[in-house]
């Protein structure tokens, strides 16, 4: 059966800073949750999150695959809205922090995908460098374990699957209501992106949506070295995601949207602390100077 419950239509959309004011309440909720969970935000992630959430609509009871999820915010937010999340990332989250497990129902797709909380606690204590740190780790970890033992607040479950997105053999075809990907697919080369997109579409139910944010390039695909991500043109995105020429796009507004982004005080003044600690990132040493902008891709199976 074709799922037609999602309101979104296929499109390619460079994300405008106007999204922040259009979805102000959600922006503030996301900021608060990120602070509570101790998650640093990529400089454009607020735009990415609110665009995808606006496209999703009501997610309660939906089965959603978060592609390239890491320990990122979106999976936890969606779980709080009642979605069942399959969290896929090539990097292992087997030792997922107890602070996430204390708040959300989390399991591994296989026993190798997620270590037990007690095993994580033991590793934290064993790796601590001095007695004081060991005691702190024990108290903090025990508190986490006690919270885990208490009833969970009503929310969807997060299932951890440590796997490359190019091949997800444990996810059946036509089994997922939607796929979301926040600034993850751009870490695949042009030679790899099409295959990854095809694999993500494979697991979607007919009528389901693939919603991905990537880096946008105006005239040619290029690699942004600090963030280790590719920026893609409108033509490339249509090619790799198999979108027809009739699908709407706002790439004609590329320059105006980039100018507005570079003058966005809200994003500039709220850079995460980690940007100021390194020159090897998207905003070296906290210097606000966007070299690219986010683009959202919406594809329906």
C-alpha positions as CSV (number, residue, x, y, z in Angstrom):
1,X,0.0,0.0,0.0
2,X,1.3,3.5,-0.9
3,X,1.7,5.7,2.1
4,X,0.2,9.1,1.3
5,X,0.1,10.5,4.9
6,X,3.2,12.8,4.4
7,X,2.2,16.2,3.1
8,X,5.5,17.1,1.4
9,X,6.1,17.2,-2.4
10,X,9.3,16.4,-4.1
11,X,11.7,19.3,-4.4
12,X,15.2,20.7,-4.0
13,X,15.4,23.7,-1.7
14,X,18.3,25.7,-0.5
15,X,17.4,26.5,3.1
16,X,16.5,30.1,3.9
17,X,17.2,31.7,7.2
18,X,13.5,32.7,7.2
19,X,12.9,29.1,8.5
20,X,14.1,30.2,11.9
21,X,11.3,32.8,12.4
22,X,8.7,30.6,10.6
23,X,9.3,27.8,13.1
24,X,10.4,29.9,16.1
25,X,8.8,27.7,18.8
26,X,10.3,24.5,17.4
27,X,13.7,26.3,17.1
28,X,13.6,27.1,20.8
29,X,12.5,23.6,21.7
30,X,15.4,22.1,19.7
31,X,17.9,24.5,21.3
32,X,16.6,23.5,24.8
33,X,16.8,19.8,24.1
34,X,20.3,20.1,22.6
35,X,21.4,21.9,25.8
36,X,19.8,19.3,28.0
37,X,21.5,16.5,26.2
38,X,24.8,18.2,25.9
39,X,24.8,18.1,22.1
40,X,26.8,20.7,20.2
41,X,25.0,22.1,17.1
42,X,26.6,22.4,13.7
43,X,26.4,25.9,12.5
44,X,23.6,25.3,10.1
45,X,21.8,22.4,11.9
46,X,18.9,24.5,13.2
47,X,18.0,25.2,9.6
48,X,18.3,21.5,8.6
49,X,16.3,20.3,11.6
50,X,13.3,22.7,11.2
51,X,13.2,22.1,7.4
52,X,13.0,18.3,7.8
53,X,10.5,18.5,10.7
54,X,8.3,20.8,8.7
55,X,8.3,18.3,5.8
56,X,7.6,15.4,8.1
57,X,4.5,16.6,9.8
58,X,3.1,14.2,12.5
59,X,5.5,11.4,13.2
60,X,3.7,9.6,16.0
61,X,3.8,5.9,15.3
62,X,6.0,6.3,12.2
63,X,9.1,4.1,11.6
64,X,11.9,6.5,10.7
65,X,15.5,5.7,9.6
66,X,18.0,8.4,10.7
67,X,20.8,8.0,8.2
68,X,24.3,9.0,9.5
69,X,22.7,9.7,12.9
70,X,25.7,9.5,15.1
71,X,24.6,10.7,18.5
72,X,22.8,13.6,16.9
73,X,19.7,15.4,18.2
74,X,17.1,14.6,15.5
75,X,16.7,11.0,16.5
76,X,16.1,11.9,20.2
77,X,13.6,14.6,19.3
78,X,11.7,12.4,16.9
79,X,11.6,9.6,19.6
80,X,10.0,12.1,22.0
81,X,7.3,12.7,19.4
82,X,6.5,9.0,19.4
83,X,8.4,7.8,16.3
84,X,10.2,4.5,16.2
85,X,13.8,5.3,15.1
86,X,16.4,3.2,13.4
87,X,19.6,5.0,14.0
88,X,22.3,4.1,11.4
89,X,25.9,5.3,11.3
90,X,29.1,3.7,10.1
91,X,30.8,4.8,13.4
92,X,30.1,2.5,16.3
93,X,27.8,3.7,19.1
94,X,28.1,0.5,21.0
95,X,29.3,2.5,24.0
96,X,26.5,5.1,23.7
97,X,26.5,7.5,26.7
98,X,24.3,6.6,29.6
99,X,22.8,10.1,29.5
100,X,20.9,9.0,26.4
101,X,19.9,5.6,27.7
102,X,18.6,7.2,30.9
103,X,16.1,9.3,28.9
104,X,15.1,7.1,26.0
105,X,14.4,3.5,25.3
106,X,17.4,2.4,23.3
107,X,18.4,-1.1,22.0
108,X,20.8,-2.5,19.5
109,X,19.6,-4.1,16.3
110,X,22.1,-6.9,17.1
111,X,23.9,-7.5,20.4
112,X,27.1,-6.1,18.8
113,X,25.4,-2.8,18.1
114,X,25.0,-1.7,21.7
115,X,27.0,-2.7,24.8
116,X,25.1,-3.1,28.1
117,X,25.0,0.0,30.4
118,X,27.0,-1.9,33.0
119,X,29.8,-2.7,30.6
120,X,29.9,1.0,29.5
121,X,30.1,2.0,33.2
122,X,33.0,-0.5,33.9
123,X,34.9,0.9,30.9
124,X,34.5,4.5,32.0
125,X,35.8,3.6,35.5
126,X,38.7,1.5,34.1
127,X,39.8,4.3,31.7
128,X,39.6,7.0,34.4
129,X,43.1,8.4,35.1
130,X,42.8,9.0,38.9
131,X,40.8,8.1,42.0
132,X,38.7,11.3,42.0
133,X,37.7,10.8,38.3
134,X,36.8,7.1,39.0
135,X,34.5,8.1,41.9
136,X,32.9,10.8,39.7
137,X,32.4,8.3,36.9
138,X,30.9,5.7,39.3
139,X,28.4,8.2,40.8
140,X,27.5,9.6,37.4
141,X,27.1,6.2,35.9
142,X,25.2,4.7,38.8
143,X,22.8,7.6,38.6
144,X,22.4,6.9,34.9
145,X,21.7,3.2,35.7
146,X,19.1,4.1,38.3
147,X,17.3,6.3,35.9
148,X,17.4,3.5,33.3
149,X,15.7,1.2,35.9
150,X,12.8,3.7,36.3
151,X,9.8,3.8,33.9
152,X,10.5,5.7,30.7
153,X,8.5,8.7,29.7
154,X,6.2,7.9,26.8
155,X,8.3,8.0,23.7
156,X,9.3,5.9,20.7
157,X,12.3,3.5,20.8
158,X,15.7,4.2,19.2
159,X,17.3,1.2,17.6
160,X,21.1,1.5,17.1
161,X,22.5,-0.1,13.9
162,X,26.2,0.4,13.3
163,X,26.5,0.0,9.5
164,X,27.6,1.8,6.4
165,X,24.7,3.5,4.6
166,X,25.7,2.0,1.3
167,X,24.6,-1.5,2.4
168,X,22.1,-2.1,5.2
169,X,21.4,-5.8,4.9
170,X,19.4,-6.1,8.1
171,X,16.8,-3.4,7.1
172,X,14.2,-5.1,4.8
173,X,13.1,-3.4,1.6
174,X,9.8,-1.4,1.8
175,X,9.9,-1.4,5.6
176,X,10.5,2.3,6.7
177,X,8.0,5.1,6.5
178,X,10.6,7.8,6.0
179,X,14.4,8.3,5.9
180,X,16.0,11.5,7.3
181,X,19.6,12.5,6.9
182,X,21.1,15.6,8.5
183,X,24.3,16.8,6.8
184,X,25.5,13.2,6.4
185,X,25.2,12.2,2.8
186,X,27.6,14.9,1.7
187,X,30.4,12.9,3.3
188,X,30.0,10.5,0.3
189,X,32.0,11.2,-2.8
190,X,30.2,11.8,-6.1
191,X,31.0,8.3,-7.1
192,X,29.3,6.9,-3.9
193,X,26.4,9.2,-3.4
194,X,24.1,7.6,-6.0
195,X,24.5,4.2,-4.5
196,X,23.8,5.4,-1.0
197,X,20.7,7.2,-2.2
198,X,19.5,4.1,-3.9
199,X,20.0,2.0,-0.7
200,X,18.0,4.6,1.3
201,X,15.2,4.5,-1.2
202,X,15.2,0.7,-1.1
203,X,14.2,0.5,2.5
204,X,11.4,3.0,2.1
205,X,7.8,1.9,1.8
206,X,6.1,3.0,-1.4
207,X,5.0,6.6,-1.0
208,X,7.6,7.2,1.8
209,X,9.9,10.1,1.8
210,X,13.7,10.5,1.7
211,X,14.5,13.9,3.4
212,X,18.2,14.8,3.3
213,X,20.2,18.0,3.8
214,X,23.5,18.4,2.1
215,X,25.9,21.2,1.0
216,X,24.8,23.3,-2.0
217,X,27.2,24.3,-4.8
218,X,26.3,26.9,-7.4
219,X,28.2,26.0,-10.5
220,X,30.2,22.8,-9.9
221,X,30.5,20.1,-7.3
222,X,33.4,20.9,-4.9
223,X,34.9,19.4,-1.7
224,X,34.9,21.5,1.5
225,X,38.0,20.3,3.2
226,X,37.3,21.6,6.8
227,X,34.0,19.7,7.1
228,X,35.1,16.8,4.9
229,X,31.9,17.2,2.8
230,X,31.0,17.6,-0.8
231,X,28.8,20.5,-2.0
232,X,26.5,19.6,-4.9
233,X,24.9,21.5,-7.8
234,X,21.2,21.3,-8.6
235,X,22.0,19.1,-11.6
236,X,24.1,16.7,-9.6
237,X,21.3,16.3,-6.9
238,X,18.7,15.6,-9.6
239,X,21.1,13.0,-11.1
240,X,22.1,11.2,-7.9
241,X,18.6,11.2,-6.3
242,X,16.8,10.4,-9.7
243,X,14.7,13.6,-9.6
244,X,13.1,14.8,-12.8
245,X,13.7,18.2,-14.4
246,X,10.2,19.2,-13.4
247,X,10.9,19.0,-9.7
248,X,11.0,22.6,-8.3
249,X,14.2,24.1,-7.1
250,X,15.3,27.5,-5.8
251,X,18.9,27.3,-6.9
252,X,18.2,30.5,-9.0
253,X,18.2,32.3,-5.7
254,X,21.6,30.9,-4.6
255,X,23.5,34.2,-4.3
256,X,20.7,36.0,-2.4
257,X,20.2,33.2,0.0
258,X,23.9,32.9,0.7
259,X,24.1,36.7,1.3
260,X,21.3,36.5,3.8
261,X,23.0,33.5,5.5
262,X,26.3,35.3,5.9
263,X,24.4,38.2,7.6
264,X,22.3,36.0,9.9
265,X,23.0,37.2,13.5
266,X,21.2,34.3,15.2
267,X,23.4,31.6,13.7
268,X,26.6,33.8,13.9
269,X,26.1,34.6,17.6
270,X,25.2,31.0,18.6
271,X,28.1,29.0,17.3
272,X,28.8,25.9,19.4
273,X,31.9,26.1,21.7
274,X,33.8,23.4,19.7
275,X,34.2,25.8,16.7
276,X,36.3,28.1,18.9
277,X,38.7,25.3,19.9
278,X,40.0,24.4,16.5
279,X,41.0,25.8,13.1
280,X,40.1,22.5,11.4
281,X,36.3,22.8,11.1
282,X,33.5,24.6,9.2
283,X,34.0,27.8,11.2
284,X,37.7,27.9,12.0
285,X,38.4,29.4,15.5
286,X,34.8,30.6,15.6
287,X,35.1,32.9,12.7
288,X,31.7,33.3,11.1
289,X,32.3,33.0,7.4
290,X,30.0,30.4,5.7
291,X,31.5,29.0,2.5
292,X,28.5,27.0,1.5
293,X,24.8,26.7,2.4
294,X,22.4,23.8,3.2
295,X,20.1,22.4,0.6
296,X,17.2,20.0,1.3
297,X,16.3,17.2,-1.0
298,X,12.8,15.7,-0.7
299,X,12.2,12.5,-2.8
300,X,9.2,10.3,-2.6
301,X,9.4,6.6,-3.4
